[in-house]
Amino acid sequence: MTWKDAVAPLRERNFAWYFASRFSNTLGSMMAGIALTFAVLDLTGSASALGQVLAARTVPMVLFLLFGGVIADRFPRALVLQLSNLLSAATQGLVAYLVISGQAELWMIVTLEVVNGTVSAMSFPAMASTVPQLVPRPQLQSANALLSLVRGGLTVIGPTLGALLVVTIGSGWALAIDALTWLVAAILLTPMRLPARPARTSQTGTVRELREGWSFFVSTTWLWVVVLAFGVLNAIHSGAWFTLGPAAAKSTIGEQGWGLVLSAESVGLLVMTVVLLRVDVRRPLLVGMLGCSLMGVPMVVLGVEPNLAVLLVATFVAGAGIELFSIGWNVAMQENIDDAMLSRAYSYDALGSFVAMPVGQLLYGPLGETFGYRDVLVVSGVAYVLVALVTLSSRSVRTLSRTRPDSVVGGPAGAELRA
C-alpha cells in the first residue's frame, strides 16, 4: 500500500466531512475532561464531588448503549450524529454559562452530565458504524487508521490544550470552547450524504430489536468470543495497569517515570497507526490478539524488575500491539457484519468493555493491599497474555480474514445517496 493509497479515504467527499467532524468533536472531548475537572474542583474543592460528576456521565453511558445501537440501526446515522453533537454542545454550553456566571451548583452539573452521558451512549454506535458507508471497502483499514491517528494525536495534545485554557482564561471559558467544538462538529456533518440503506420491511419494537441484536451477537462466534475475552482483559487493564500501576511506580520509578511510561504507550500507538496506513492486515483478529497480548509484558516487568528503560520499551511495544488490535477489530466488524445490524453489534461490544472497567478498578485495590502490588501485577500480566492467546484457540477468531470487495455485506460506496 502506497502513501497515496493510505490517504485515499480523504479524497472521498463524505469521509472528508466526517473526518473533519470527528477531529472537532474528538478535540472537544479531550479538552472537556480537564476543563470539567477543574470547574468542579473550583466550585466544590471536593474529590468526592468530582467523582459524582464523572459517574453521572459514565453510568448512563453503560445503561443506554444498547438503545443507542437500536437507534443507529433504525434512523439515519447522519441525523443521529448531528443531533448528538448539537445536544452535547448545548449541555456543555449550559455548564459553561453556569460556571462563568457564578450560578453553578453541583446538582446542576451532575444533571447536565447525566444528559451528556446519555447522548454519548446514543451516538457511539452510530459513529462507529458510519465508516463503512463512507468509503469503498478496500479502503476501510486506511480510513480507520486515519481516524485512529487523529484520536491518538489529540489524546496527547487535547488535555495539554485544555489545561492551558483553564490556566489562561478559566475553566468556564474552556468549557465554552469545548461546546463550540461540538457545534462545529455538527455543522461539518451537514454536507455529508450517506448511501441509501435498504427500506425497512416492517416496524419492530425496541425490545424485539434488542433481542435480534442479542441473537446475532451470541450466534456470531468470533464476535462474542473476543468481547468475552475483553471483558476479562479490560478488567485486568483498568485494575492492574491503571490502578495498581501508579501505586507500584510511585515507590520504584517515580511519578515522572510513570508519566514517561504512559507517554511511551501513546507513541507506540501512533507509530503503529502510521504503519497500518501502509501495511495491509489480512487476518485482523489473529494479528490483533497477538498484538494485544503484548500488554501483559509491561505489567510483569513492573512487578518483577521495574527498570524505567525496560518499561519504556515494553510499553511502547504494548501500545503498538493494542492499536494493531483496535484497527483490526474495527475492520473485522465493518467488513463482516451487515450494515443493518452493525450499530447493535457495536453497542454489545462497547457494553462488554465498559462494564468490565469499574469491576477491575474496584477489585484490584483490595487485591493489591492483600497480596502486594508487585505480586498481583505479575500474576495479572501473565493472565492477560494467556487470555489473549487462548482467544485464538477459537477457529473463527483465528481464521477470520478480510472480505473481498465483491463479497462484502452492506451497500457499495456508490449507492444511491440520501440526506
N, C-alpha and C positions, 0 to 999 in steps of 0.2 A: 504494500500500500504506500503510495507516494504522499507527500505533504499536500499536494493538490487534492488527492482523494480524501485525505484526512479532514480538510476543511470544506469539502463539498456540501455537507448539510447547510452551511451558512449561505450557499447560493440558492437554496430553496426558500422562496419568499416567506412561506408560512413559518418555517422553522426559524428564520432570521428574526421575525417579530416575536415568536415565542421565546427565543434565546434572550433577546433584549429584555423582555418582561421578566424572565427568570432571574436575569442579572440584577434587575432593580429590586425585586422582592427578596432575593437572597441577601443582597446588601442590607436591606432594611431589617431582615431577621437577625443577621449577625450583629448589627448595631443595637437592636432593640434589647437584647439581653442585658448588656452593660447599662444602657440608659434606664431601663426599668428597675434594675437592681439598685442603682444609686438614688433613683427617685423615691423608692420605698424606704431605703435607709435614711435619706434626708428627712422624710416625713415622720418616720417612727423610731429610727435608731435601734430597731429590733431585728435580730436574725430570725426570730420566730415569725414575725410579721412577713418577712421576705419569703420564708418557707410557705406560708399560707398563700401568698400571691402566686408563687411558682406552681404550687399544687393546684390552684384554681384554674390554671391553664392546662396542666397535664392531665388531670382526671377526666374532663370532658373529651379530650383528645382520644383517650382509651375507650370511653363509653360510646362514642358516636362514630368511630372509624368504620364500622360495618355499614352503618346507614350512609356514610359518605360514599362507599363503594356502590350501593344501590342507586344513589342519586346520580353519580357519574355515569353509570350504565344506562340510566333511564332518560336523562336530559342532555342537551348539547353541552359538551365539556367546555367549549369556549365560554359559554354563558356562565357555567358553574364557576370557572376560574375568574371571570370578570367580576361577578357578584362577590366572590370570596375576597378578592383584592380590595374591592370598594368597602366591604364591611370591615376588613382589617384596618384600612385607612381610617374609617370612621371611629372605630373603637380606640385605636392608638391616638388619633387626633383628639378625642374627648379626654383621654387620660392626660395628654399633653396640656390641654386647656385647663383642666382642673389643677394640675401641678403648677403651671405658670401663674394662674390667677390666685393661688393660695387657698383654693376651696377644697382641695383633695382630702378625702378621708379614706382610711384603709378599706372600709366596706365598699366604697365606690370603686376602687381599683380592683378589688377582688371580683366584684360583679362583672366589670368590663373584661377582665381576663378570662372569666368563665365563658363569656360570649366569644372572645378571641380564640380560645382553645376549641370551642365547638366549630367555629368557622374553619380552623386549620384541619380538624378531623374531616370536614366535608370536602375540603379542597385537595387534600393529599392524594386520594385515589385518582381524581381527575387529572391532576398534574402529572402523575407517573404514567397514566395510560394514554395520554395525548400524544406522546412522542411518535408511536408507530403511524399515526395519521398524518405526520408532517414530512416524512422523508421516505424515499424508496427503501425497501427492506435491506438491500445490501449496505446501506449507509447507517443502519441502526447502531452499530458499535461506535462509529465515529461520532454520531450525534450524542450518544450517552457519554462518551469520553469528553466531548466539548463542554457539556453541561457539568460534568464532574470537575473539569479543570476550573471552571468559574467558581463552583462551590468550594473547592479546595483552596483556591487563591483567596476568596473572600473570607474563609474561615480564619486565615492568618491576618488579613487586613481589616476586616469588619470590626472585630472587638477593639482593636487599637484605635480605629477611627471613631468608634462610639465613645471610648474613654476620653479621647481628645475633645470631642464635642461637649461631653459632660464637664470637663475641666474648664473649657473656654467660655461656653455660653449657657451651661447649666443643664441638668437632667431633663427639665421640662421641654426646653427648646430642642434638645437631642431627640426626644420622643416625637416632637412635631416634625422633624426632618425624617424620622423613621416612617411616620404616617404618610409623608409626601412620597416616599419611595414606593409604597403600596399603591397610591393613587396613580403614579406614573406607570406602574406595572399593569394596572387595569387599562389605562389609555393605550399602551403599546399593544395590547391584545386586540384592539378594535379592527385593525386591517387584516387580521388573521382569518382565513377561511379554511375550514376543515372539510375533508371528503365526506360526502353524504353517507350516513350509516343506514343499514337496512331498516326498513319500516317495521315497527313492532306489530306483530300479527294480532296480539291481544294485550289488554291491560291486566297486569297481575299486581297483587298486593305486595306491600313491602316485606311482610313476613315470608310470603312464598318466595320472593326473590332472594331473601337471605338464606332460605333453605336450599334454593337452587345453587347459590354460591357455595354453601357448605358441602352439598353433594358433589359439586365439581371439585372442590378442594380435596376431599377425602378420597375421591376416585382417581386423582392425578398423583401417582406415587412420588415422582421426583419433587413435586411441589410440597406435599405435606412432610416428606422426609427431611427436606432441607429446612423448612420452617420449624419443625420439631427440634432439629439439631440446634438451630439458632436460638430457640427458647432457652436451651442449656448454655450455649456459648455466650449469649448476651448477658445472662445472669452471672457467669464467671467473669466476663469482661468488665461489667459495671461494678461488680463486687470486689474481685481480686485486684484488677488493674487500677480502677479509678477510686476505690475506697481504701483498700489496704496499701496500694502502691505509694501514695503520697506519705502515708504514715511510716512505711519502711524506708522511703527515700530520705525523710527528714533526719534520721539518725545515721545515714550512710553517705549518700551522695549530696545531700542538702537540697534546700528548696530550689536554688538556682539550677542545680544539676537536674532536678525533676522537670523544670521548665524546658531545659535543653532536650531532654528525652522526649517530651511531648512534641516539641518542635521537629525533632528528627522523624517522628512518625508522620507528621504533616508533610514534610519534604519527601519522604518515601512515597506517600500517596500521590503527590503532584508529579513526581518522576514517572511513576507507573502510568499515570494518566497520559502523559506525553508519549510513552512507549506504545500504549494501546491506540494512539492516533495513527501509528504506523504499522503495527503488527496485528494481523487477523487472528482471532481466537476461534478455533473450530469446535472445541469441546468446552464450552463456557463453564459448566459446573464441575467438570473434572479438574481443570486447572484452577478454577476459583476456590474449590475446597482445599486443594493442595496449598494454594497461596494463603488462604485463611488460617490454616493450621500453624503457620509461622508465628502467629500472635502469641502462641503459648511459650515461645522461646524466651522473650524478654521477661516474662513472669518468673520463669525458672532462674534466669540469670540474676534477677533482683533478689530472689530468695536465697540462692546458693552463694554467689560472689558478686555483690553489687558494685562492679567496676564501671565507672562512667563511660570510658571509651568503648568497652564491650557492649554496654547497654545502648549506646548511641547507634552502633552498627546494627544490633539486633532489632532495635525499634524501627530504624529506617527500613530494614528488610520487611519487618512485620507490617508496617504501614503500606508498603508496596503490595504485599500479599492481600491485605484487606481490600485495597482498591481493585485488585485483579478480580476478587470475588464480586465486589459491588457492581462493576460494569458487566461482568459475565452474567450475573443474576438478572439484571435488567434486560439484557439482550435475550436471555433464555425465556423470560416471562413474555416479552413483547413479540417474540417470533413464534412462540409455541402455544399461546393462549388466544382464543378467538376474541376479537375486539368486544363482542357483546358481553363477555364475562371478565374482561381484563381488570376493570376497576374493582370488582368484587374480590378477585384473586389478590390484588394488591392490598385490599383492606384486611383480608385474613392474614396475609403475610405481615403487615405492619402491626396488627393486633398481637400476634405471637411475639414480635420483637419488643414492643413497648411494655407489655405486661411483665415480661421477664426481668426488665431492668430494675424496678424497685425491689423485686424479690432479692436480687443479688445485693443491692445496696443495704437492705435491712438484715440479711443473713450473715454477710461477711464480717461485719463489725464484731458481733459476739464470737464468731469462729476465730477471728484473729486474736481476740483477747484471751480466749480459752487455750488455744493451741500454739499461739505465737504467729506473728505476722509472716515471718520468712518461711516457716514450715508450710503454712497454708498457701502461700504464693507458689511454692514448689509443687505441691500436690495439684493445685489449680492449673498451673501451666501444663503439667503432664496430662491432666484430664482434658484440657482444652484441645491439645494436639490429638488425643485419642478419639474424642467425639468427632472432630472434623474428619479424621481419616476413616472412622467407622461408617460415617455417612456414605463414603464411596463404596461400601460393600453393597449398596443398592445399585443394581444394574441400570435402573432407569436414570439414576443420577450420573453414574459413571459414563454412560454411553450417549447421553443427550447431546446432539450436535446442532450446529447452525442449520436453519432451513434454507432450501434453495429458493431463489426469487420466484420461481414458477410454482412453488408448492406451499406458499405461505397462507396463514389464516388471516382473515380480515381483508379489507379492500385495498386496491393498489393506490399508489400515490397520485395517480392521475384521474381518480374517480371524480364523479360529479361533485361540484362544490356547493356548499350552502353556508349561510351566515351563522 
